[in-house]
């Protein structure tokens, strides 16, 4: 690190100029990032996606639909209501250049009392969907006989993007001012307090500009808009806190050049190792081939890399130019010695009763993790959108009025090697339909058999051989048969989110058949997402645990410390998930009851595992330094805690404030993520860092450093602890 420190100091002015150019350049593209974000990110390459495309290509199923919800006003007759709806739908079709519309008047199932719905279909989304929706909205304002609300995938997706941007602004408005207050309390001066915030903002803006260039190669999820600032601000401010704190210590007795170089060699080394831990924690998500995990992993890894890069290049350049002026504009008197003395006393107190403190800590964590056994995971849907949005209100009304929540639709597309109307494939298809009907979970089967009320392939072939009857049945045949393909819809007697529905599609996917069987529908979508996560997450977990262990073992030259850190992290994270279940799933502390977002355990683990190691690296690095000097584990632990606890507590508090600010946002998965990360950091900074670390360091003694410990006379250092 000595050569690196010399090179960075020598290049400080050039680095500052380069950073100014980077900020201006990437800042321009950062502003454009929201325009290329879309979708909730729950896409996986597999049978579901292929089947959906088959439905579009072979059976005229539209790629995008907008649901129009109509509610009749008082005094309007039913006939007038239906007439107005028909006129509206025709105008909407013409204005939006839709491929077709489904009229409520065409089916009684689409009208219930004073509520009705229609569907506007689009064959492809060529990037003009927002403009088409706005044209339809102008029609809504013209209606006097009824209220008109629009919902459906494209509109909910756009509203989610809008809500995410609003959430980001709200979280920043809460988090940044409070973070500034914490920084002022930590450093006492405006200049020192402002620099970490500036570094954080530069990191986030630069990363968002970099991520903009990912969009031609992968579909970017709207949640990136929350994840990058959440990680970037918290991590950059943490790094800057550590760096500035060490620089302020060194500048008291050394020249600016010496102080910068020592800070880079010590704090800079910690930043590299902690950044590497966070980077690997996020990299573990890359095993899961679902867009949202790929997006968050790429965006998160990018922001971690830039946070480390800015901490090692931009921050030293600024500090080198400021020098002793880092202490300018002091508005609070901060006593470093008084703070260290209090933390030293606390550490000695904990280390006097290590067994008691360890047992108390473990009891608290074990009680907190009990609710984990009741955790129910679900894929975020329209419920993630705040209720104030019209699209959410309309979708809720549509679901409550027209959708049977106790059933689920599964689509089968049978692919034969020859035309489906030939004798052999048709006979096999009717056998397949019969087997479907016999399945205990199947409530109803819609197929060519039910459409034409025929019981066998022979009946159907006889019908088709009659020219007169064949002409009449052609529309029905075309709806279910296209060349080598046949469409069958099975309605299941279970909720579309249920485990039974997922088991059903798994069973039929693996069932032997003379056809190539393609399966679609929401249960198939859920099954693929859940299976991908459950199958691939263990590989990511193994990578993170193994890599973190190796990195920390190399960093601290210890076998036990990395193992202890990993076990404590897993325990505190599990306790966090238990608290999240208690808060959200059970609806405590005024929170609306909601299941835990499927992505949350993976996200929180990936982010917090690395962030917690951040503090472990800061703390153990200083303990390691003292141990090198004294060769006394107890002295090293006490002095390490005394010198770093204030800055680690401040860093943790800022992390809690910045991520916890997302608890006040409206998009449910983002709210859960903010609360989850804040809780995990709080547990780590209190129970783990204040109680478990000193207790276990005391209990394990010199065994902590077993990797390289050499016997030395420790009588003098023991006397230091006693004094």
ZAMARGU-4260 file (C-alpha; in steps of 0.2 Angstrom, whole numbers, plus 5000, padded with zeros to 4 digits):
<rodrens>
0) 5000/5000/5000 | 5015/5011/5002 | 5018/5013/4983 | 4999/5016/4980 | 4999/5029/4994
5) 5014/5038/4986 | 5006/5037/4968 | 4989/5044/4974 | 4997/5058/4984 | 5008/5063/4969
10) 4993/5063/4957 | 4980/5072/4968 | 4977/5087/4957 | 4976/5076/4941 | 4964/5065/4950
15) 4953/5079/4956 | 4952/5086/4938 | 4947/5069/4931 | 4934/5067/4944 | 4926/5083/4939
20) 4925/5078/4921 | 4918/5061/4926 | 4904/5069/4937 | 4899/5081/4923 | 4899/5067/4910
25) 4890/5053/4920 | 4879/5066/4928 | 4871/5069/4911 | 4867/5051/4909 | 4861/5049/4927
30) 4847/5061/4924 | 4842/5050/4909 | 4842/5033/4919 | 4823/5033/4925 | 4818/5034/4906
35) 4826/5017/4902 | 4819/5008/4918 | 4804/4997/4916 | 4796/4981/4924 | 4797/4974/4941
40) 4812/4963/4935 | 4803/4946/4938 | 4808/4939/4922 | 4817/4922/4919 | 4822/4913/4903
45) 4812/4897/4903 | 4796/4888/4898 | 4784/4902/4904 | 4792/4915/4893 | 4793/4904/4878
50) 4774/4899/4881 | 4769/4917/4882 | 4777/4920/4865 | 4769/4905/4858 | 4752/4911/4863
55) 4756/4928/4855 | 4763/4920/4839 | 4751/4906/4836 | 4734/4910/4845 | 4733/4929/4843
60) 4735/4933/4861 | 4740/4951/4863 | 4757/4956/4871 | 4750/4970/4881 | 4733/4974/4888
65) 4725/4989/4896 | 4710/4986/4908 | 4697/5000/4907 | 4686/5000/4923 | 4669/5008/4921
70) 4658/5013/4936 | 4640/5019/4932 | 4635/5036/4940 | 4618/5038/4949 | 4603/5040/4937
75) 4611/5032/4922 | 4601/5017/4915 | 4609/5001/4911 | 4606/5003/4892 | 4614/5020/4892
80) 4628/5013/4902 | 4632/4999/4890 | 4630/5011/4875 | 4642/5024/4882 | 4654/5010/4886
85) 4653/5004/4868 | 4656/5021/4861 | 4671/5024/4873 | 4680/5007/4868 | 4678/5011/4850
90) 4686/5029/4852 | 4699/5021/4863 | 4704/5008/4850 | 4705/5022/4836 | 4715/5034/4847
95) 4728/5022/4853 | 4730/5012/4837 | 4725/4996/4847 | 4724/4979/4838 | 4707/4975/4846
100) 4696/4978/4861 | 4685/4967/4872 | 4668/4975/4875 | 4660/4972/4892 | 4643/4971/4882
105) 4649/4956/4874 | 4649/4946/4890 | 4639/4947/4905 | 4654/4941/4915 | 4662/4958/4912
110) 4647/4968/4920 | 4642/4966/4938 | 4629/4979/4944 | 4636/4996/4941 | 4654/4990/4937
115) 4660/4984/4921 | 4677/4982/4912 | 4684/4981/4895 | 4701/4977/4888 | 4711/4986/4875
120) 4724/4974/4866 | 4741/4979/4859 | 4750/4967/4848 | 4767/4975/4852 | 4775/4988/4863
125) 4785/4999/4851 | 4790/5012/4865 | 4775/5023/4862 | 4764/5015/4875 | 4765/5030/4887
130) 4758/5041/4873 | 4744/5029/4869 | 4739/5028/4887 | 4739/5047/4888 | 4728/5048/4872
135) 4716/5036/4881 | 4716/5046/4897 | 4709/5061/4887 | 4694/5051/4883 | 4691/5047/4901
140) 4689/5066/4905 | 4675/5067/4893 | 4663/5055/4901 | 4648/5061/4911 | 4638/5045/4913
145) 4652/5035/4921 | 4669/5036/4929 | 4683/5028/4920 | 4699/5021/4927 | 4714/5013/4918
150) 4725/4999/4925 | 4734/4984/4918 | 4753/4980/4916 | 4759/4995/4906 | 4751/5007/4917
155) 4755/4999/4934 | 4773/4998/4928 | 4774/5016/4924 | 4766/5021/4940 | 4778/5010/4949
160) 4792/5020/4941 | 4784/5036/4946 | 4782/5030/4964 | 4800/5024/4965 | 4806/5041/4960
165) 4795/5049/4973 | 4801/5037/4986 | 4819/5041/4982 | 4816/5059/4984 | 4807/5057/5000
170) 4820/5045/5007 | 4834/5058/5002 | 4824/5072/5010 | 4823/5063/5026 | 4840/5053/5026
175) 4853/5066/5020 | 4848/5080/5033 | 4849/5068/5047 | 4865/5060/5041 | 4872/5078/5041
180) 4867/5080/5059 | 4876/5064/5064 | 4891/5069/5054 | 4892/5085/5063 | 4891/5076/5080
185) 4905/5065/5075 | 4917/5078/5068 | 4911/5094/5076 | 4914/5104/5060 | 4904/5109/5044
190) 4919/5105/5032 | 4923/5088/5039 | 4904/5084/5040 | 4900/5090/5022 | 4914/5080/5013
195) 4906/5062/5016 | 4889/5068/5010 | 4898/5075/4995 | 4907/5059/4991 | 4891/5049/4993
200) 4882/5060/4981 | 4896/5059/4968 | 4897/5040/4970 | 4878/5038/4967 | 4877/5051/4952
205) 4892/5043/4944 | 4885/5025/4946 | 4868/5030/4940 | 4877/5037/4924 | 4887/5021/4922
210) 4872/5010/4924 | 4862/5019/4911 | 4874/5011/4898 | 4869/4994/4904 | 4851/4996/4896
215) 4855/4990/4879 | 4861/4974/4885 | 4848/4970/4899 | 4831/4976/4905 | 4834/4987/4920
220) 4821/4985/4934 | 4814/5001/4942 | 4820/4995/4959 | 4838/5000/4953 | 4832/5018/4957
225) 4831/5014/4975 | 4845/5001/4977 | 4859/5012/4970 | 4856/5027/4981 | 4853/5016/4996
230) 4869/5007/4995 | 4880/5021/4987 | 4876/5034/5000 | 4877/5023/5015 | 4893/5014/5009
235) 4902/5030/5003 | 4898/5039/5019 | 4905/5025/5029 | 4921/5024/5020 | 4923/5043/5021
240) 4920/5043/5040 | 4933/5030/5043 | 4945/5039/5031 | 4942/5057/5038 | 4943/5051/5056
245) 4960/5043/5053 | 4966/5058/5043 | 4961/5070/5058 | 4971/5059/5070 | 4986/5059/5059
250) 4986/5077/5055 | 4988/5082/5073 | 5006/5076/5074 | 5011/5074/5055 | 5012/5084/5039
255) 4998/5083/5027 | 5008/5072/5015 | 5012/5060/5029 | 4995/5060/5036 | 4987/5056/5019
260) 4999/5042/5015 | 4997/5034/5032 | 4978/5036/5031 | 4978/5027/5013 | 4989/5013/5020
265) 4978/5010/5035 | 4960/5016/5032 | 4962/5014/5014 | 4967/4995/5016 | 4951/4993/5027
270) 4941/5001/5013 | 4948/4989/5000 | 4944/4974/5011 | 4927/4979/5017 | 4922/4985/4999
275) 4928/4968/4993 | 4916/4959/5006 | 4901/4970/5000 | 4906/4967/4982 | 4906/4948/4984
280) 4890/4948/4994 | 4881/4956/4979 | 4890/4945/4967 | 4882/4930/4975 | 4865/4936/4967
285) 4872/4933/4950 | 4869/4915/4951 | 4850/4918/4951 | 4845/4920/4933 | 4831/4932/4937
290) 4832/4949/4930 | 4829/4959/4946 | 4843/4949/4955 | 4855/4952/4940 | 4850/4970/4940
295) 4853/4973/4958 | 4869/4963/4958 | 4876/4973/4943 | 4870/4990/4950 | 4876/4986/4967
300) 4893/4980/4962 | 4895/4995/4951 | 4891/5007/4966 | 4902/4997/4978 | 4917/4998/4965
305) 4914/5017/4962 | 4912/5020/4981 | 4929/5011/4984 | 4937/5020/4969 | 4931/5037/4975
310) 4936/5034/4993 | 4954/5030/4987 | 4956/5043/4974 | 4944/5058/4976 | 4943/5059/4995
315) 4962/5059/4997 | 4964/5072/4984 | 4951/5083/4993 | 4959/5080/5010 | 4977/5084/5003
320) 4971/5101/4996 | 4961/5105/5012 | 4975/5099/5025 | 4972/5106/5042 | 4957/5116/5035
325) 4947/5100/5037 | 4944/5107/5055 | 4937/5124/5049 | 4919/5130/5053 | 4918/5120/5069
330) 4901/5122/5077 | 4903/5109/5090 | 4916/5104/5102 | 4920/5086/5100 | 4931/5077/5114
335) 4940/5063/5106 | 4948/5057/5122 | 4932/5058/5132 | 4923/5047/5119 | 4937/5034/5119
340) 4938/5034/5138 | 4919/5030/5139 | 4921/5016/5126 | 4936/5009/5134 | 4927/5008/5151
345) 4912/5000/5142 | 4923/4987/5133 | 4932/4982/5150 | 4915/4981/5158 | 4909/4968/5145
350) 4925/4959/5145 | 4924/4956/5164 | 4908/4946/5162 | 4911/4938/5144 | 4900/4922/5148
355) 4885/4932/5154 | 4886/4944/5140 | 4887/4931/5127 | 4872/4921/5134 | 4862/4937/5135
360) 4866/4942/5117 | 4862/4925/5111 | 4845/4924/5120 | 4840/4941/5112 | 4845/4935/5095
365) 4837/4918/5096 | 4820/4926/5103 | 4820/4938/5088 | 4822/4924/5075 | 4808/4913/5081
370) 4795/4921/5069 | 4806/4916/5054 | 4797/4899/5054 | 4781/4908/5049 | 4788/4918/5035
375) 4778/4918/5019 | 4786/4924/5003 | 4777/4931/4988 | 4782/4939/4972 | 4777/4958/4973
380) 4762/4963/4962 | 4750/4977/4961 | 4749/4977/4980 | 4767/4984/4980 | 4760/5000/4972
385) 4753/5013/4985 | 4734/5014/4985 | 4734/5032/4981 | 4737/5028/4963 | 4722/5026/4951
390) 4729/5010/4943 | 4731/5002/4960 | 4713/5007/4965 | 4706/5001/4948 | 4715/4984/4949
395) 4709/4981/4966 | 4691/4984/4961 | 4693/4973/4946 | 4701/4959/4956 | 4688/4960/4970
400) 4673/4961/4958 | 4677/4950/4943 | 4691/4938/4948 | 4689/4922/4958 | 4704/4922/4969
405) 4702/4904/4973 | 4705/4898/4956 | 4721/4898/4944 | 4722/4897/4925 | 4736/4886/4918
410) 4739/4886/4899 | 4745/4871/4889 | 4752/4872/4872 | 4754/4855/4864 | 4767/4854/4850
415) 4766/4839/4838 | 4778/4833/4825 | 4764/4834/4812 | 4748/4844/4809 | 4737/4843/4825
420) 4722/4839/4815 | 4729/4822/4809 | 4722/4807/4816 | 4737/4802/4828 | 4741/4819/4836
425) 4722/4823/4838 | 4719/4806/4847 | 4734/4809/4858 | 4727/4827/4862 | 4710/4820/4867
430) 4719/4808/4878 | 4729/4822/4886 | 4713/4832/4889 | 4705/4817/4897 | 4720/4815/4909
435) 4719/4834/4913 | 4701/4832/4918 | 4705/4818/4929 | 4718/4827/4939 | 4710/4831/4957
440) 4716/4849/4956 | 4708/4853/4940 | 4691/4862/4941 | 4688/4865/4923 | 4696/4862/4906
445) 4693/4873/4891 | 4698/4866/4874 | 4693/4862/4857 | 4683/4848/4865 | 4672/4859/4876
450) 4671/4873/4862 | 4663/4861/4850 | 4655/4849/4863 | 4664/4834/4856 | 4669/4819/4866
455) 4682/4811/4855 | 4694/4814/4841 | 4683/4804/4829 | 4668/4815/4832 | 4679/4831/4829
460) 4686/4823/4813 | 4669/4819/4806 | 4663/4836/4810 | 4678/4844/4800 | 4675/4832/4785
465) 4658/4839/4783 | 4660/4855/4773 | 4645/4864/4780 | 4649/4861/4798 | 4667/4864/4795
470) 4664/4882/4790 | 4653/4885/4805 | 4666/4878/4817 | 4682/4886/4809 | 4682/4901/4822
475) 4682/4889/4837 | 4695/4877/4829 | 4706/4892/4825 | 4705/4898/4843 | 4712/4881/4849
480) 4722/4874/4835 | 4735/4881/4823 | 4745/4869/4813 | 4756/4859/4824 | 4750/4867/4840
485) 4735/4865/4851 | 4729/4876/4866 | 4721/4870/4881 | 4717/4880/4897 | 4715/4871/4914
490) 4707/4880/4928 | 4713/4874/4945 | 4703/4873/4961 | 4716/4883/4971 | 4724/4900/4973
495) 4736/4905/4959 | 4749/4909/4972 | 4747/4892/4981 | 4760/4879/4983 | 4748/4866/4976
500) 4747/4877/4960 | 4766/4877/4959 | 4767/4858/4962 | 4754/4855/4948 | 4764/4864/4935
505) 4780/4855/4941 | 4771/4838/4939 | 4764/4841/4922 | 4781/4848/4916 | 4789/4832/4920
510) 4775/4821/4914 | 4779/4810/4899 | 4769/4814/4883 | 4770/4811/4864 | 4770/4830/4863
515) 4782/4844/4867 | 4771/4852/4881 | 4773/4870/4884 | 4765/4877/4900 | 4761/4895/4904
520) 4750/4905/4916 | 4754/4914/4932 | 4757/4897/4942 | 4770/4893/4930 | 4778/4910/4931
525) 4778/4909/4950 | 4785/4891/4950 | 4800/4896/4939 | 4804/4911/4949 | 4803/4901/4966
530) 4813/4886/4959 | 4826/4897/4952 | 4829/4906/4968 | 4829/4890/4979 | 4840/4881/4967
535) 4853/4894/4964 | 4853/4904/4980 | 4864/4891/4989 | 4877/4893/4976 | 4878/4911/4979
540) 4878/4909/4998 | 4892/4896/4997 | 4902/4909/4986 | 4899/4923/4998 | 4903/4913/5014
545) 4919/4905/5007 | 4926/4921/4999 | 4922/4931/5014 | 4931/4919/5025 | 4946/4918/5014
550) 4947/4937/5012 | 4946/4940/5031 | 4958/4926/5035 | 4971/4934/5023 | 4967/4952/5030
555) 4969/4947/5049 | 4980/4932/5048 | 4967/4922/5059 | 4957/4906/5057 | 4944/4910/5071
560) 4940/4928/5068 | 4933/4926/5050 | 4923/4911/5056 | 4916/4920/5071 | 4912/4935/5061
565) 4902/4924/5048 | 4892/4915/5062 | 4888/4931/5071 | 4882/4939/5054 | 4871/4924/5050
570) 4863/4924/5067 | 4860/4943/5067 | 4853/4942/5049 | 4841/4928/5054 | 4835/4938/5069
575) 4832/4952/5057 | 4821/4942/5046 | 4811/4936/5061 | 4808/4954/5066 | 4802/4958/5048
580) 4790/4944/5049 | 4783/4951/5066 | 4782/4969/5059 | 4775/4966/5041 | 4767/4949/5041
585) 4759/4951/5058 | 4756/4970/5055 | 4763/4977/5071 | 4768/4995/5075 | 4754/5001/5064
590) 4761/4993/5048 | 4749/4986/5035 | 4749/4967/5035 | 4759/4961/5020 | 4768/4945/5015
595) 4787/4947/5014 | 4793/4951/4996 | 4802/4935/4989 | 4817/4945/4985 | 4819/4952/5002
600) 4829/4938/5011 | 4842/4937/4996 | 4843/4956/4995 | 4845/4959/5013 | 4858/4945/5015
605) 4868/4951/5000 | 4868/4969/5005 | 4870/4967/5024 | 4882/4953/5025 | 4894/4963/5016
610) 4890/4980/5025 | 4891/4971/5042 | 4908/4965/5037 | 4912/4983/5033 | 4912/4986/5052
615) 4920/4970/5056 | 4935/4975/5045 | 4936/4993/5053 | 4936/4986/5070 | 4947/4971/5069
620) 4959/4980/5058 | 4962/4992/5073 | 4963/4978/5085 | 4975/4969/5074 | 4986/4985/5073
625) 4987/4985/5092 | 4990/4967/5094 | 5005/4968/5083 | 5012/4981/5095 | 5007/4973/5111
630) 5004/4954/5108 | 4991/4955/5121 | 4973/4950/5115 | 4964/4959/5129 | 4973/4975/5127
635) 4971/4975/5108 | 4952/4972/5110 | 4950/4986/5123 | 4960/4998/5113 | 4953/4993/5096
640) 4935/4996/5103 | 4940/5012/5111 | 4947/5020/5096 | 4935/5014/5083 | 4918/5012/5092
645) 4913/5030/5090 | 4916/5031/5072 | 4908/5014/5069 | 4893/5019/5079 | 4892/5035/5069
650) 4894/5025/5053 | 4881/5013/5058 | 4869/5027/5063 | 4871/5035/5046 | 4868/5018/5038
655) 4852/5016/5048 | 4846/5034/5045 | 4849/5032/5026 | 4842/5015/5023 | 4829/5017/5037
660) 4822/5033/5028 | 4815/5021/5015 | 4803/5015/5029 | 4793/5030/5025 | 4791/5027/5007
665) 4776/5019/4999 | 4782/5005/4988 | 4780/4990/4999 | 4796/4980/4994 | 4806/4996/4995
670) 4799/4999/5012 | 4803/4981/5018 | 4820/4982/5011 | 4824/4999/5020 | 4817/4993/5037
675) 4826/4976/5035 | 4843/4984/5031 | 4841/4997/5045 | 4836/4983/5058 | 4851/4972/5053
680) 4863/4986/5055 | 4856/4991/5071 | 4857/4973/5078 | 4875/4972/5071 | 4880/4989/5079
685) 4873/4985/5096 | 4871/4967/5101 | 4885/4960/5090 | 4898/4974/5090 | 4896/4980/5108
690) 4892/4964/5117 | 4897/4948/5107 | 4913/4954/5099 | 4922/4959/5115 | 4915/4945/5125
695) 4920/4932/5112 | 4937/4940/5109 | 4940/4939/5128 | 4934/4920/5129 | 4945/4915/5114
700) 4960/4924/5120 | 4976/4922/5109 | 4967/4908/5100 | 4959/4922/5090 | 4976/4925/5082
705) 4980/4906/5080 | 4985/4908/5062 | 5002/4917/5066 | 5004/4920/5085 | 5021/4918/5092
710) 5024/4917/5110 | 5030/4933/5118 | 5032/4940/5136 | 5016/4948/5139 | 5018/4954/5157
715) 5020/4972/5152 | 5005/4972/5142 | 4995/4964/5155 | 5000/4977/5167 | 4993/4990/5155
720) 4976/4982/5155 | 4976/4982/5174 | 4981/5000/5175
</rodrens>
